[in-house]
């Protein structure tokens, strides 16, 4: 089973300021295997790779 990178995306509300971009590596049928995070101002720099469950918990903590 081959993995596919979904590409980078950022929040539409981020504008041109400081923000991060998020991408995912998915297996068929489009189930996230890894979530990747990078600094949009330094796209060739380091990337953080986290499990989808960890990313979900992080997003959940922002909503409370």
PyMOL commands that place a pseudoatom at each C-alpha (Angstrom):
pseudoatom trace, name=CA, resn=UNK, resi=1, chain=A, elem=C, hetatm=0, pos=[0.000, 0.000, 0.000]
pseudoatom trace, name=CA, resn=UNK, resi=2, chain=A, elem=C, hetatm=0, pos=[1.569, 3.299, -1.030]
pseudoatom trace, name=CA, resn=UNK, resi=3, chain=A, elem=C, hetatm=0, pos=[1.381, 6.513, 0.964]
pseudoatom trace, name=CA, resn=UNK, resi=4, chain=A, elem=C, hetatm=0, pos=[0.320, 9.854, -0.531]
pseudoatom trace, name=CA, resn=UNK, resi=5, chain=A, elem=C, hetatm=0, pos=[1.256, 13.359, 0.658]
pseudoatom trace, name=CA, resn=UNK, resi=6, chain=A, elem=C, hetatm=0, pos=[-1.806, 15.636, 0.641]
pseudoatom trace, name=CA, resn=UNK, resi=7, chain=A, elem=C, hetatm=0, pos=[0.120, 18.887, 0.194]
pseudoatom trace, name=CA, resn=UNK, resi=8, chain=A, elem=C, hetatm=0, pos=[0.477, 21.855, 2.514]
pseudoatom trace, name=CA, resn=UNK, resi=9, chain=A, elem=C, hetatm=0, pos=[-2.444, 24.025, 3.660]
pseudoatom trace, name=CA, resn=UNK, resi=10, chain=A, elem=C, hetatm=0, pos=[-2.886, 26.869, 6.107]
pseudoatom trace, name=CA, resn=UNK, resi=11, chain=A, elem=C, hetatm=0, pos=[-5.883, 28.544, 7.685]
pseudoatom trace, name=CA, resn=UNK, resi=12, chain=A, elem=C, hetatm=0, pos=[-7.616, 31.074, 5.456]
pseudoatom trace, name=CA, resn=UNK, resi=13, chain=A, elem=C, hetatm=0, pos=[-7.690, 33.501, 8.426]
pseudoatom trace, name=CA, resn=UNK, resi=14, chain=A, elem=C, hetatm=0, pos=[-3.902, 33.420, 8.763]
pseudoatom trace, name=CA, resn=UNK, resi=15, chain=A, elem=C, hetatm=0, pos=[-3.305, 36.070, 6.107]
pseudoatom trace, name=CA, resn=UNK, resi=16, chain=A, elem=C, hetatm=0, pos=[0.345, 36.794, 5.345]
pseudoatom trace, name=CA, resn=UNK, resi=17, chain=A, elem=C, hetatm=0, pos=[1.535, 36.835, 8.961]
pseudoatom trace, name=CA, resn=UNK, resi=18, chain=A, elem=C, hetatm=0, pos=[3.075, 34.250, 11.209]
pseudoatom trace, name=CA, resn=UNK, resi=19, chain=A, elem=C, hetatm=0, pos=[1.473, 30.894, 10.663]
pseudoatom trace, name=CA, resn=UNK, resi=20, chain=A, elem=C, hetatm=0, pos=[2.101, 27.219, 10.279]
pseudoatom trace, name=CA, resn=UNK, resi=21, chain=A, elem=C, hetatm=0, pos=[1.118, 24.913, 7.444]
pseudoatom trace, name=CA, resn=UNK, resi=22, chain=A, elem=C, hetatm=0, pos=[-0.245, 21.421, 7.902]
pseudoatom trace, name=CA, resn=UNK, resi=23, chain=A, elem=C, hetatm=0, pos=[-0.086, 18.426, 5.609]
pseudoatom trace, name=CA, resn=UNK, resi=24, chain=A, elem=C, hetatm=0, pos=[-0.753, 14.722, 5.968]
pseudoatom trace, name=CA, resn=UNK, resi=25, chain=A, elem=C, hetatm=0, pos=[0.589, 11.454, 4.706]
pseudoatom trace, name=CA, resn=UNK, resi=26, chain=A, elem=C, hetatm=0, pos=[-2.338, 9.170, 4.013]
pseudoatom trace, name=CA, resn=UNK, resi=27, chain=A, elem=C, hetatm=0, pos=[-2.818, 5.528, 3.140]
pseudoatom trace, name=CA, resn=UNK, resi=28, chain=A, elem=C, hetatm=0, pos=[-5.671, 4.292, 1.001]
pseudoatom trace, name=CA, resn=UNK, resi=29, chain=A, elem=C, hetatm=0, pos=[-8.544, 4.904, 1.628]
pseudoatom trace, name=CA, resn=UNK, resi=30, chain=A, elem=C, hetatm=0, pos=[-7.436, 8.416, 2.679]
pseudoatom trace, name=CA, resn=UNK, resi=31, chain=A, elem=C, hetatm=0, pos=[-6.709, 7.534, 6.302]
pseudoatom trace, name=CA, resn=UNK, resi=32, chain=A, elem=C, hetatm=0, pos=[-4.089, 9.815, 7.862]
pseudoatom trace, name=CA, resn=UNK, resi=33, chain=A, elem=C, hetatm=0, pos=[-0.911, 8.013, 8.875]
pseudoatom trace, name=CA, resn=UNK, resi=34, chain=A, elem=C, hetatm=0, pos=[1.151, 11.063, 9.882]
pseudoatom trace, name=CA, resn=UNK, resi=35, chain=A, elem=C, hetatm=0, pos=[0.433, 14.786, 10.285]
pseudoatom trace, name=CA, resn=UNK, resi=36, chain=A, elem=C, hetatm=0, pos=[3.223, 17.172, 9.251]
pseudoatom trace, name=CA, resn=UNK, resi=37, chain=A, elem=C, hetatm=0, pos=[3.595, 20.764, 10.490]
pseudoatom trace, name=CA, resn=UNK, resi=38, chain=A, elem=C, hetatm=0, pos=[5.994, 23.424, 9.197]
pseudoatom trace, name=CA, resn=UNK, resi=39, chain=A, elem=C, hetatm=0, pos=[6.661, 27.161, 9.461]
pseudoatom trace, name=CA, resn=UNK, resi=40, chain=A, elem=C, hetatm=0, pos=[5.233, 28.891, 6.374]
pseudoatom trace, name=CA, resn=UNK, resi=41, chain=A, elem=C, hetatm=0, pos=[8.042, 31.486, 6.457]
pseudoatom trace, name=CA, resn=UNK, resi=42, chain=A, elem=C, hetatm=0, pos=[10.684, 28.745, 6.247]
pseudoatom trace, name=CA, resn=UNK, resi=43, chain=A, elem=C, hetatm=0, pos=[9.195, 25.955, 4.100]
pseudoatom trace, name=CA, resn=UNK, resi=44, chain=A, elem=C, hetatm=0, pos=[12.553, 24.277, 3.511]
pseudoatom trace, name=CA, resn=UNK, resi=45, chain=A, elem=C, hetatm=0, pos=[13.278, 24.168, 7.246]
pseudoatom trace, name=CA, resn=UNK, resi=46, chain=A, elem=C, hetatm=0, pos=[12.403, 21.463, 9.735]
pseudoatom trace, name=CA, resn=UNK, resi=47, chain=A, elem=C, hetatm=0, pos=[9.063, 19.754, 9.932]
pseudoatom trace, name=CA, resn=UNK, resi=48, chain=A, elem=C, hetatm=0, pos=[7.272, 18.298, 12.917]
pseudoatom trace, name=CA, resn=UNK, resi=49, chain=A, elem=C, hetatm=0, pos=[5.654, 14.890, 12.420]
pseudoatom trace, name=CA, resn=UNK, resi=50, chain=A, elem=C, hetatm=0, pos=[2.915, 13.792, 14.840]
pseudoatom trace, name=CA, resn=UNK, resi=51, chain=A, elem=C, hetatm=0, pos=[0.364, 10.996, 15.005]
pseudoatom trace, name=CA, resn=UNK, resi=52, chain=A, elem=C, hetatm=0, pos=[-3.165, 11.903, 13.860]
pseudoatom trace, name=CA, resn=UNK, resi=53, chain=A, elem=C, hetatm=0, pos=[-4.529, 11.214, 17.367]
pseudoatom trace, name=CA, resn=UNK, resi=54, chain=A, elem=C, hetatm=0, pos=[-2.027, 13.638, 18.913]
pseudoatom trace, name=CA, resn=UNK, resi=55, chain=A, elem=C, hetatm=0, pos=[-2.954, 16.317, 16.345]
pseudoatom trace, name=CA, resn=UNK, resi=56, chain=A, elem=C, hetatm=0, pos=[-6.633, 15.784, 17.130]
pseudoatom trace, name=CA, resn=UNK, resi=57, chain=A, elem=C, hetatm=0, pos=[-6.006, 16.194, 20.862]
pseudoatom trace, name=CA, resn=UNK, resi=58, chain=A, elem=C, hetatm=0, pos=[-4.044, 19.377, 20.215]
pseudoatom trace, name=CA, resn=UNK, resi=59, chain=A, elem=C, hetatm=0, pos=[-6.852, 20.849, 18.095]
pseudoatom trace, name=CA, resn=UNK, resi=60, chain=A, elem=C, hetatm=0, pos=[-9.396, 19.797, 20.710]
pseudoatom trace, name=CA, resn=UNK, resi=61, chain=A, elem=C, hetatm=0, pos=[-7.453, 21.642, 23.405]
pseudoatom trace, name=CA, resn=UNK, resi=62, chain=A, elem=C, hetatm=0, pos=[-7.656, 24.847, 21.358]
pseudoatom trace, name=CA, resn=UNK, resi=63, chain=A, elem=C, hetatm=0, pos=[-11.439, 24.667, 21.134]
pseudoatom trace, name=CA, resn=UNK, resi=64, chain=A, elem=C, hetatm=0, pos=[-12.008, 24.606, 24.887]
for i in range(1, 64): cmd.bond("trace and resi %d" % i, "trace and resi %d" % (i + 1))
show_as sticks, trace
zoom trace
